[in-house]
C-alpha cells in the first residue's frame, strides 16, 4: 500500500501525487508550488496574480505547445487545458481550483471574495459572464488558428456572444464591483475581469477602447504589483 501524502512529506521522500485512477504515484519532490501554463494565457495570469497577492512563491512551467494531446504537458490535466497547480500534496486543475489552494497556502492574512460570496444577482451574473467570455475568447483564438480565412456560423455565434457579454459588462460591471465588500483584499471577480479585458487587447481580439468603463477599471487594477509582475507575453 503506498505511503499517504502526509507521511511522504514527513519523512522527506518524493511526494505521492494522485493518479487519474484515484491511487497514488511517486512524483517530484516539490519545494514550492508549480504553476503550469503560459505567460500569454489569461487563465494562467489569474493564478499568477493570486500567488503574488497572497505571498505564495511559485515556480512556473510553460506548456510548450497548446496543440499537444499529451496530458503530461498540462500537468496531468486530462482535459488538456491550463493552468494546473502542482504541489507536494496534489495537483489542482483550473484557475479557480488553483487560486483556492493558493489561498489555503497564503503567508499573509487576506480577505478573498470568491464566486460563492456573490449573493446579489448583478455581481453573480458579472462573474458568470466574465468566465464565459474568457472561455469564448480562447475558443475563438483556437478556431481562427484552425480555420484561417473562413468564418463559420459557430465562430460568428461565439463572437456575438463575446461582444454582447462585453457590452453587458461595460454597462453593469461598475455597479457589480460596488456590491463587493469594502474590506476585501482581493476578489476573483476583479482579477478575472482584469485578465479578460487586458487579454482582449493583448491578443487584439476586440478593441477595448470602445469600452471606457472596463478600460478605466483595468487602468486602476494595473497599478497593483501583482498585475505589473504578470504582464502578458508570448513564451519562446
C-alpha positions in Angstrom: 0.0 0.0 0.0 1.5 3.4 -1.0 2.6 5.8 1.7 0.0 8.6 2.2 0.9 12.1 1.2 1.4 13.3 4.7 3.9 10.5 5.6 5.8 11.1 2.4 6.2 14.7 3.3 7.1 13.9 6.9 9.9 11.5 6.0 11.2 13.8 3.2 10.7 11.2 0.4 9.3 12.0 -3.0 5.7 13.3 -2.8 2.9 11.0 -3.6 0.6 12.6 -6.3 -2.9 11.3 -7.1 -3.3 9.4 -10.3 -6.3 9.7 -12.6 -7.5 6.3 -11.3 -7.6 7.6 -7.8 -4.5 5.9 -6.5 -1.1 7.4 -5.8 2.1 7.5 -7.7 5.5 8.9 -6.8 6.0 12.4 -8.2 8.7 15.0 -8.0 9.5 16.3 -4.6 8.3 19.9 -4.9 9.9 22.5 -2.6 7.3 25.1 -3.7 4.1 25.0 -5.7 4.5 25.0 -9.5 2.1 26.8 -11.9 1.9 25.2 -15.3 0.5 27.4 -18.1 1.6 30.1 -20.4 2.5 33.8 -19.9 0.1 34.7 -22.7 -2.9 32.9 -21.0 -5.5 34.9 -19.1 -6.5 31.9 -17.0 -2.8 31.4 -16.1 -2.4 35.1 -15.2 -5.4 34.8 -12.8 -3.4 32.2 -10.8 -0.2 34.1 -11.0 -1.8 37.3 -9.7 -3.3 35.3 -6.8 0.1 33.9 -6.0 1.7 37.3 -5.8 -1.2 38.8 -3.9 -1.2 36.0 -1.3 2.6 35.9 -0.9 2.9 32.3 -2.2 6.2 31.7 -4.0 5.6 29.5 -7.1 7.8 28.2 -9.9 6.4 28.5 -13.4 6.5 25.8 -16.1 5.5 26.7 -19.7 3.1 24.5 -21.7 5.3 24.2 -24.8 2.5 23.5 -27.4 -1.2 24.3 -27.0 -2.0 21.7 -29.7 -0.4 18.9 -27.7 -2.7 16.0 -26.9 -0.4 14.7 -24.1 -1.9 15.4 -20.7 1.5 15.4 -19.2 2.2 18.7 -20.9 -0.7 20.2 -19.0 0.5 18.9 -15.6 -1.7 15.8 -15.9 -4.9 17.5 -16.8 -6.9 15.0 -18.9 -9.0 17.9 -20.3 -5.8 19.2 -22.0 -6.4 22.7 -20.5 -4.4 25.1 -18.5 -3.5 26.2 -15.9 -2.5 23.5 -13.5 -1.1 23.9 -10.0 1.2 21.2 -8.8 2.0 20.9 -5.1 3.6 18.3 -2.9 0.1 17.3 -1.7 -1.6 17.0 -5.1 -2.4 18.6 -8.4 -5.1 21.2 -8.9 -6.8 21.6 -12.3 -8.1 25.0 -13.5 -7.7 28.6 -12.4 -10.4 28.7 -9.6 -9.2 25.4 -8.1 -5.6 26.6 -8.1 -6.5 30.0 -6.6 -8.3 28.3 -3.7 -5.3 26.2 -3.0 -3.0 29.2 -3.1 -5.4 30.9 -0.6 -5.0 28.0 1.8 -1.2 28.3 1.5 -1.2 32.1 1.9 1.5 33.5 4.0 -0.4 36.7 4.7 -3.9 37.4 6.1 -6.1 38.2 3.2 -9.9 38.5 2.8 -10.7 37.0 -0.6 -14.2 37.2 -2.1 -15.0 34.1 -4.1 -17.8 33.5 -6.6 -20.0 31.8 -4.0 -19.9 35.0 -1.9 -21.7 37.0 -4.6 -25.2 36.8 -3.3 -26.6 39.7 -5.4 -27.7 38.7 -8.9 -25.8 41.5 -10.6 -22.5 40.6 -9.2 -23.0 36.8 -9.7 -24.0 37.4 -13.3 -21.0 39.6 -13.9 -18.7 36.8 -12.6 -20.5 34.2 -14.8 -20.2 36.4 -17.9 -16.5 37.1 -17.3 -15.6 33.5 -17.1 -17.8 32.6 -20.1 -16.2 35.4 -22.1 -12.7 34.2 -21.2 -13.6 30.7 -22.4 -15.2 32.1 -25.6 -12.2 34.2 -26.4 -9.9 31.1 -26.2 -12.3 29.2 -28.4 -12.3 32.0 -31.0 -8.5 32.2 -31.0 -8.1 28.5 -31.4 -10.7 28.2 -34.1 -9.1 31.1 -36.0 -5.9 29.2 -36.0 -7.6 26.0 -37.2 -9.8 27.7 -39.9 -7.9 30.6 -41.4 -9.7 33.0 -43.7 -13.1 31.2 -43.3 -15.7 32.3 -40.8 -18.1 29.6 -39.7 -21.6 30.0 -38.3 -20.2 28.8 -34.9 -17.4 31.4 -35.0 -20.0 34.1 -35.7 -22.1 33.0 -32.8 -19.1 32.9 -30.4 -18.1 36.4 -31.5 -21.6 37.7 -31.0 -21.6 36.0 -27.5 -18.4 37.7 -26.6 -19.4 41.2 -27.9 -22.8 41.0 -26.1 -21.1 39.9 -22.9 -18.7 42.8 -23.1 -21.5 45.2 -23.7 -23.3 44.0 -20.7 -20.2 44.2 -18.6 -19.5 47.7 -19.8 -22.9 48.7 -18.6 -23.0 46.7 -15.3 -19.6 45.8 -14.1 -19.0 49.0 -12.3 -22.2 48.6 -10.2 -21.4 44.9 -9.6 -18.0 45.9 -8.2 -19.6 48.3 -5.9 -21.5 45.4 -4.3 -18.2 43.8 -3.2 -17.3 44.2 0.5 -15.3 47.3 1.1 -12.9 45.5 3.4 -11.7 42.9 0.8 -8.1 42.4 -0.2 -8.9 40.5 -3.4 -11.8 39.2 -5.3 -12.0 36.5 -8.0 -14.3 38.8 -10.0 -11.9 41.7 -10.1 -8.9 39.5 -11.1 -10.7 37.6 -13.8 -12.3 40.8 -15.2 -8.9 42.5 -15.4 -7.3 39.5 -17.0 -10.1 39.2 -19.6 -10.1 42.8 -20.8 -6.4 43.2 -20.9 -6.1 39.9 -22.8 -8.6 41.0 -25.4 -6.3 43.9 -26.1 -3.1 41.8 -25.9 -4.4 39.3 -28.5 -6.2 42.0 -30.5 -9.4 40.0 -30.4 -11.6 43.0 -29.7 -10.7 46.7 -29.5 -11.1 47.6 -25.8 -11.0 51.4 -26.3 -14.8 51.2 -27.1 -15.4 50.1 -23.5 -14.3 53.1 -21.4 -15.7 51.8 -18.1 -13.9 48.5 -18.4 -10.7 50.2 -19.6 -10.8 52.6 -16.6 -11.2 49.7 -14.2 -8.2 47.9 -15.8 -6.1 51.1 -15.7 -6.6 51.2 -11.9 -6.1 47.5 -11.3 -2.9 47.5 -13.4 -1.2 49.6 -10.7 -1.1 46.7 -8.4 2.2 45.0 -8.0 0.7 41.6 -8.9 -0.5 43.0 -12.2 2.8 44.6 -13.0 4.6 41.3 -12.2 2.5 39.2 -14.5 2.3 41.1 -17.8 1.3 39.1 -20.9 4.0 38.0 -23.2 4.5 35.1 -25.7 6.7 32.4 -24.3 9.6 31.4 -26.5 
